[in-house]
């Protein structure tokens, strides 16, 4: 190694020291020196993306899949603003991530130089820590802190701004630091004794698991505890792969469009254990499922960040600890001898879930229940399923059964456009596993250009575009509140199959249910990315109600004709 190194070289040295294997980026002149330093670091694979929002979402998905900070690099100004979409996902989804942003030269700051932004102010509410590195001899310190902050407590994103002149300034080589091992708080002995007592006397307990951090060992431990104690377990919004959905004690997901019977079970439970989840607006059905601030039932809230405990709900027992560590200990806890009533409650919860997740008949020539049935029976259990946001996701969340950990990549933040970038990240991270992306027609085109990224790396991903010619979720809410008064929700779409072909991918469109299975087989056999456009009936807005039924119910409720609904 040379006697001294440029700031960019020191930065790359630090990333190598932390075991970074991958970075997602859009190149920019503000960090050219880093791009050059990466030439000498072949250990770090680069995924070159087509828009910074897609790059940031890929890094976030990589962080979910690995449990380590996903690395994203973007240029200053518009590059950073584009990346904010993925940063927000990482923040609300509790995903470790580090965003490196090129910055104007130090001597040009405070002049509104070309593309200058104060990133501390811009990202202050969507990152755990935002800083700017002013001198190369502090790069090692800042990078070390970034990895610690991103992984500690409630994981989340960190932003480091890199002035372009700092990146070419030379300094002594950085000290060699080992990969960060983040300490996690354990359960205090008195809290453990109280938790055991609450679990023993409860007759209608329910565990809701979600958030982060989590891993395969914790999943297996929670499944073992649930079996030993005959306690039903539900998954929080878009954390369904935290617990085997085929486990006899799995009770369903607590999120948008919750099973009404599960919602009632949650309300009437005598002990509710929130394991790693904030139990925010989506999980609580708009903060309506349990009383605020003091719930009627006994509440145990386990969370890795003490500031969240008591923030909304006054718990019977607040445990500031890693949900992973608590799950591992729960598996060793001896269950009570008598569990008769609890066995019946758990069996009833499972029966309610199976009934709720049974596929309906569907409507139209191409029925989404038929699509879900074929996907579930064709794809193996380790398939990574990704999606963004929209009404189409209800079909995935309600009817697909996740068996293994990290087979679900979906934004708790509800960000449209997430599915395709997440699929790219999944295929880059686990090239040996099948990847299926569900996307609505509106959702896909938020980051549809990342299909070019998938093609560039010949990634074996399958993209199912559910095309109903509208922003379906907004249309649903329009019909509920302003029935018949359609405004700004209709879409004129491209021919998605032809678009895929233009990108060099396999593409085809399906209009009838009996065509889908063969189309999926062809997509699986394709050499690279494959797109299947699913042209569904616009009436098939939800699994439970058609568009016309939603409108008719709203008209009856509001006591008005469509022209007067506003």
N, C-alpha and C positions, 0 to 999 in steps of 0.2 A: 504493500500500500504506500502511496506517495506520502511525503512528509505532511502535506496539507491537502484538503479536499474542498471542493466547492460546496456551497450550501445545498445545492441540489443533490450532489453525491452523498453528503451526510444524511440528507433526508431518506434517500433510497437505502443507505446502509442501515438506518434505524428501522425501516420497514422490513428489511430482510431479517434483522435481529428479532423482530416480533413475529417472525414466521409467516409473514404475508405471502400468499401464493397467487393472489389474483387482484386486479384493479380494473374498475369499470370507468371509462373516461370518454370525454370529447376533447380533442387537443385544442390548445390555444397558445397564442404567442406569449401570454403573460407567464407561462411556466414551461417555456421551451427547454430551459436547462434541465428540468426534471425529466422531460421526455428523452433528452439525450442521455441522462444518467441511467435511465431504464434500459437503454441498449446494452449496458454492461451488467444487467441483472436479469438474465433469462429465467431465473427461478420464479419471477413474478410474471404470470401470464396476463396479457392485456386484452380486454374486450373493448374495441373501439365502437362507440355508439353513434346514433344519428341525431340525438337530442339529449340535452343534459338531464331533463326530467326522467327520460328512460334510463340513463346511466345511473342516476341516483336510486331509482326504484330497483334496478338490478343489484346495486350494492346493498340495499336494504334486504332484498330477498336472499342474497348470499349470506348476510349476517344472520338471518333467520335459520338458514340451512346449516350453518357451521357453528353457531353460537359464539363466533368471533367477529370483531368489527369488520363490516364490509367496507371496502376502500373505494372511494369515488374521487375523481380529479376533474375539475372544470376550470374554465377561464373566468376572468373577472366580469363584473357587470351583468349582461344578459345571460352569460353562462351560469352565474350564481343564481339569478332569479329563476331561471328554468329549473335548476336543481332543487329549488325550495319545495317542489311538490313531493319529491322522494324523501326529503328531510322531514317533512311533516308526517309522512307515513311512519318513518323510523321513530319519531317522537311519540306518536299516539300508540304505536304497536309495541313500544318498549324493545326496540331492536338496536343492538350495538352497531355503530356505523361511524366512520370518520370521513368528512368531506374536506378535501384540500382544494382551496380556491386561489388561483393566481390573483395578484394584487398589483396596483400601480407601484412604481418605484417610491422609495421612502421620501425622497426629496420633492415629490410632486403631490404629496397628500395635503388635504385641506384646501385644494384649489378647484375642486370638481374636475379633476383630470379625466382624461378619456376613460369612460366606463368605471370611474371610481365610485365605490360604495363603502360605507362604514358597516362592516359585517357584524360587528358587535350589536349595533342597533337593529340591523335588518333581521338577524337570525336569533336574537335574544330570547324570543318566546317559543322557538321551535327546536332548540338545542340545549343540551345539558351544560355546555361550555363553549364559548366562542372566543378565540384569541388570534392575535396576529404576531408572527415571529419576526422580530426586528433585527436579530443578529444571528449568524450561523452557529455561534458557539452555544446557543441555547436551544438548538433544534432537538437534540437528544432529550433534554428536559421536557420540552413541550410535547414531543411525540409520546414519551413515556406517560406523561400525565393524561394525554388524550386517550390512550388505551385503557388506563386505569379508570378514568371517568366514564368512558363508554360502556364498560363492563360492570361497574360497581353498582350496588343497590338495585334500583330499577334501571335496567340497561337503556341506552338511548344514544342519540347522535351527538357528535362533537364536530365543530368547524374550526379549521386552522387556515388562516389567510397567509399567503406567501408573497411578499413583495418581490418583484422580479429582479431587482438589483441585489437583494439579499441572497437570492439563489445562485448568483455567480460570484459572490464574495467568497474568499477562501479563508479557511480556519483549520484548526487542528482536528484530526479525526475524532469522531464521537466515541465515547467509551462504549464498550460492548456490554449491553444489558440483556439479560435473559428475557424470554417471553413473559408477559405479565400474567401473574396468577392472582386473580382478584379474591380477597377474603370475603366471606359471607357470614353474616350474623347467624348464630345457632339459637335454638329455642332455650330460653332460661328455664331452669329446673322447676320453679314455681308455676310458670305458665304451662309447662308440660303436664304437671300434676292436675292442674285445673282443666286442661283440655281433655285428659283421660277421663276425668269425672263427668264432664259434660257429655262426652261420647257414650259413656256407659249408661247414663240414665235417660238418654234421649229415646223417644219412641218413633218419631218421624223425622230423623235427620236427613239432610241433603247436603252434598258437597258440590260446589261449583268451582271448577278448575279452569285457569286461563292465565293470560298475561305473560309474564316472563320473569326470570329465566325458567327453562324447563329442559328436560332431556329424556333419552330413552330409559335410563335407569329410574328416573322419577316416575315416568309413565308406568313402568312395570311394577314399581313399589306401590303406587296408588291403586293399581288394579288388584294387587295382592291384598292390600288393606281392605278394599271394598268387598272382596270376596270373604275375607275372614270375619268382617264385622257386619256383613249384609247391609251395606249402606249404598243407596243409589248415588251415582255421580253424573252430573251434567257438565257440559263444556260451555264456556263463555263464548261470546261472539267471535267466530272465525278462529277458534282454538279447538276444533273438533278432533284434531289428530293428537290431542294431549291424552286421550283415553280411547281404548279400542271400542269402536262403535258396535262391534259384535259381542262385546262382553255382556253377560246376562244382567249386569247391574247398571249398564249405561242407560241414562234416562232421556238423552236428547240434548239439543243445544239451546242455550239461553241467549237469544239475540233478536234480530228483526224477525217478525212473524213467528214468535214463539208459539209452540203447541199450547193452546189454552189450558189443557189439563196439567201440563208441566208448570205453567204460570200459577195455577191454583195450588198445586203441590208446594211450590215455593212459598206462597203466601201463608199456607197453613202448617208449614214445617215447624217443629218445636226447637230445632237446632239447625242453623244455616252456617256452613263453613265455607267462607270465600277463600280459596287457596290460590294466591298469586294474582287474582283479578281485582281490578279497581271496582268492578260492578258499576260501570258508568251508565250513561244515558241509554245506549243500545241494549245492554244487558238487562237493565231495570225497567225497560219499556217506558222510557221517559220519566224515570225516578218514581214509578207508580207501584212497583211490586212489593216493596217493603217500606215501612214508615220511616220518615226522616224528622228529626235526627235519631230518635231511639226506636229501633224496630220492635215489633210486638214479640217476635220469637227471639230466643237467645242467638246471638250472632258472634261467631269467631272469625276475625279477619286476619289473615296471614299475608303479609306483604313485605318486600325487601327494602322499602323506603318508608321510614317512620313518618314522614310528612303526609303520607296518604292515609295513615291510620287515624280515624276520627275526623277526617276532612269533610265527609258527608254523613257517614253513619256512626253513631255512638255504639261501639261494640261491647258486648259482654266481656269478651277477651280479645285484646289486641296483641298480636304476636309479630314483632319486628324480626323477621328471619327469612332466610331463603326458602321459598316453597319447595325447592329440590331437596334440601336437607330435611325439611319437615316430612315430606313424603317418604323419604328413606327410613326415617324413624317410625312413621306410622306403620310400616310393613312389619316391624318387629313387635308391635303392641299386641299383647294377648287379648282376645275378644272375650266378652262376658259369656257365661254358659247358656243363658236363656236369651233367645233372639226371635221368638215366635212372631210377635206382632211386627217386628222390623222386617222379617222375611216376607211377610204378606205385603207390606208397603213397597218393598223393593221389587217384588214380582209385579205388582200393580203398575209401578212406574215404568218398568220395562215393557209391559203390555201396551201401555199408552203410547210409548215411543214407537213400537213396531206398527201399531195401527196408524199413527200419524205419518210415518215414513213409508207407508205402502203406496205404491204408485197409482194415481188415478187413471181414468181412461184417456183424458185429454181430448182436445178438439182439433179440427183441421185435417188437412191431408198429411202434414208432417207434424207428429205429436211429440212434444218434449218428453213425456213419460217413456215413449219407445226409444228415444235417444238415450235417456239415462239408463234404461234397462240394458241396452247393447253395450254402452261404455262400461257399466259395472260388471257385466259378465265376460267382457273381452279383455279388459286391461288388468294386469296383475296388481296385487295388493301394494307393491312398492311404487306404483305410479304416482308421480308428483302432479297434483291437480292444482292449477292456478286459475284465478279469476280476478276481475276488477270489481266494479260496482254497477248495480242496476237490477231490475226485477228478474232478469234471467238467472241471477245468482241464487234465487230462492230454490230453483230446481236442483242446483248442485248441493246447497247446504242442507236442504230438507231430505233429499233422497239418496245422495251418495254416502256410502258408509266408509269412513276412514279407519283403516286397521293399524297402520304403522305411524310412528312419530315422524313429523316433517314430510308428510305427503300432502299437506294443505298449505298453499301460499295464497293468502287473501288479505286485503288491507282492513284491519280493524278501523282505520281512519276513514274508510268508505271512499277511497280515492278511485275515480274512474281512470281507465287507462293502465292499470297496474298489471293485468293478467299477462300480456305479451312480454313486457320487460322481465317479469318474474319467471316466465317460462324460459327465456333466454338465459337468465342467471342459473336456473335449475339445471339446464342442459350443459352449461359450462362447468358447473360445480360437480354434477353427477352425470357424466356422459354415458354411463352404463345403465341409467334408469329411464323408463318411459316418462314422457312429460306430455300432459294434455292441458291446453289452455282453453277455458271458456271465456268468451267475450261477447258482449252485445254489439250491435252495429254502431251505436254511439260510442260505447266504451272502447272498441277496437281502434277507432280512428283518432282517439286521443294520443296514442303512441304507436299507430300502425306502421310508421316508418321503421320501427325496430325489426320488422320482418326482413329488412335488408341486412341487419346485423345477424339475424339467425341464418340467412343465406350465406353471408360472408364466411361464417364458421361452420357451415354445413351441419347445423344442429338438427337432431332428430326430434322435433317438436310437432305436435298436432294441434292446430288452432281451430276450434269450433266457433264460428261466428253466428250467433243467434240473431237473425235479422227479422225484425218486425216493423221496420220503417219508422221508428219513432224513438224519442227519449222516453222509454216505457215507465220508469219510476215517476218522473215528473207528470206524465200523462195520467197515471193512476191517481196522483194527488190532485191534479186538476179536476178529474171526474168526480172525486170525492167532495171537493169544496166548491167547484164551479162547473157542475155537470153540463156537458154539451158545448162548453165554450172553450174550444181548442185554440191554444195560443202558443206558438214557438216550440212545439214539440214534434211536429212532423219532420221527417228526414227524407231527402232524396239521396240514395246511396250509390256508390259505384258497383259494378259487377265484381264482387269480392274474389270470385274464382279467377277472373281475368287479371285482376290486380295481383293476385298471388303469382300467377304465371309470369306477369311482367317483372316481378322481383326474382324470377328464376326458381320459384317454388312449385310444388305440386298444388294444383287448385281445382276444385270442382264444387258444384252447387247441388243441393239435395232439396227436393220439393215434396217427396212422399216418404212415409215411414219405411216402406219396404225397400227403399233404395239405400238406407243409411248404413246398414251392416256391411254391405259390399264396399261402400265408399270408405268406411273406417278401415277395412282391411287394406284397401289400396293406399290409404294414408300411412298406415303402419309399414307397408312395404316400400314406401318412397325412400329415396336415397338421402333426402334432406328434409327441410321444413315442408309441412303440408297444411293446407287450409281447406276446410269444408264449410261452405256457406249453408246455413240452415235457414231456409225461407219458410218461416212459420206464419200462422194466421195471427193478424194483429189482435184478434179477440182473445187469444190465449195469453192474457196479461199476467195472470197468477195461477197457481195450481188450484186454488179454491173458487175463484170467481172470474168470469169473463169481463171484458171491458164494458159491454152493454149492461151486465148485471151490476157492476160497480156504479155506473151512471144512474141506473134506475133506482137503486137503493138511495143514492144521494138526493135524487129528485123527490123521492117520497119523504125522506128525512127533512129536507129543507122546505118542503111544501111549495115548490115553485116549478115552473117550466124552465127549460134550458136558457131561454132568453132573459129570464129574471134571476138566474142563479147568482149572478155577481152582486 
